[in-house]
Amino acid sequence: MTVGSPGNATNVITVGAYNFRGNWLNAESTETLFNMTLGTISAYSSSGGLRESDKIYKPDIAAPASYTISPLSQNAKPDSPTCNGRSMGAGYGVRHVTADGLHIAWDGTSASSPFTAGVIALMLQKNPRLDAEQVRQILTKTATKNSLVGAVPNPSWGYGMLNPAAAIKATPIGR
């Protein structure tokens, strides 16, 4: 198992990453294209499994990551001197900056985790009294299971693909 701390902690919702976008129009007005199978687990997503000590399974779910398109700070553009060539934009290059020059396509569990956090924020808006275990149960019970995910739980996907609409719908209204 390669899910490390803090992701292997009992009260942490651990999120794997999957491929969901393989192309976009970039800042060079050409298409950036990655030859990957959409809907499959990302190569960098850490595998986990069942912890024998308490029967907790990690990761809990997987969420979109490769390639997430997010706003790009004006100070993080590849040609910006502000970050001395060490910004996300510089690291990824102009082929990852979208045609409008305002967004960047990036990947990593650092993309799938905030995606999941946003879904959890909407769940908590609907019911602020949910605790971490209730959130985990809703996310895992409503996760999408399909032929790419396979039998769940499993070391790559946990209980499946995050399903935002189903998770929010399954969240009871707070009182």
N, C-alpha and C positions, 0 to 999 in steps of 0.2 A: 504494500500500500504506500502511495506517495503523497496522500493528503497530509500536509504538515500542520503545525501550530500556526495560527489559532483555529484553522479549519477543522481540526480533529476534535475540538472541544465539544462537550455534550450540548451545551446551550447555544451553540453557534449554528446558524443555518448556512450550510456549506454549498456553494454553487459551482458546478462544472460549466464548461463552455461548449457551444456547438456552432457550426458553420451555417450562416444564414444569408450572406450576401457575397457574391463572387465577382461582381463587376460594378463599375460606376464610371461616369464621365469625369475625367480629371482636369486639373488646372492647365494641362497642355492641350486641352480640347481633343484628347484621344480617350479611348476606353482603357481603364485599368481592368485587367481580367485575371482572375486566379482560377486555376484548374483544380477545383475541389468539389466534392459532392455535398450539395446543400443538405442540411438536416442531419449531418453526421457529426459525431463528437470531434472537437478540435484536437489536433495533434498535441497541443501544449496543455490540455486539460488533465490535471492530475487524477489518476485512478485511485480508488479507495477500496472500500469493502466493509465487512461486518467487524465491529470491535467485539471480540469475545467477552471482554470484561462486563459489558453492560448491554450487549446486543443492539448497539446504535450503528446505523449504516451511514457512511459518508462516501461521496457527497450526498446531499439530500435530493437535489434536483440539478438540472442543467438549463442554462438560459442562453439567448443569442449573444454571440461575441464576435465571430469573424464574419464580416467586418461591420462594426458599428460606425455609424456616421454621426459625429458630434460637432458642436460649434468649435471653431478654431479661434483662439485669442489672436488679436492683431499682433501681439508681441511674440506669438509662437509660430508665425509663418516661416517657411524655410529660408527666406532671404532676410529675416529680421536680425539685426545685430543685438537686440535686447538680451537674447538668451545665449549669446556667444556660440551659436551653432549647436547648442545642446537641447533645444526645445523638441517637443514631440513632433512638430512639423518638420524640423530639420532632420530628425532621426528617420522619419518615414519617407520624406522626400515629396516633391511636387506631384508625383503620380498618385499619392494618397490624399492630396488636397483636392477637393471637388471643384468642378468647373466654375462655381460662383466664387471661389477663393475664400469662402467663409466657413467651410466645414472640412473635417478630416475623417478618413476611414481608418480605423484602428482595430486592434484585436487584443484578446487576452481575457483572463478571468477578471481582470480589472475593468472589463467592459460588461461581462455578464453579471457581476455582483451589483453594480449600481442599477442596472436594468431591473434586477430582482428587488432591490431596495425601493425603487419607485413603485413597483406593484405592492409591496408591503405597506408603503406610505398610503396608498389608496385604500388598502384594506383597513388600516388604522384610522383613516378618515371616516370610514363607514362604521367602524366599531373600535373606539379608542381603548376599550377595556381588554382587548385581546392580549394574551401573554405570548412569549416566544414559542412555547410548545403548541399553543393553539394555532398560531401562524404557520408553523412547520406542518402540522397535521393538515391544514387546509391546502397548503402548497403541494404536499406530497399526494394527497387524495385526488386533487384536481389535475395533476400533471398528466400531460399527453403521453400515452403509450402507443407505439406503432412498431412496424417491422424494423425500422432503423434503431429504435431504442432497445427492442428485444424484451425478454422477461425481466421484470423488476421485482425487487431492487437488484441493481448490478453495479459493479465497481466503476463504470464510466458514467452512467446516467443517474445513479441513485434510483429515485422513483419515477424518473421520466423528464420530459421537457416542460418547463414552466409554461402554464397556460393562464395568462393574465386575466382574460375575461371570465374563465371558469372560477378562478380563485376569488375574484372580487364578487362574483355572483354567489358563491358559496359562503362568503363572509356574512355572519348574522349581523343584523342591524343592532348597534349598541343602544343601550337604554340608560 
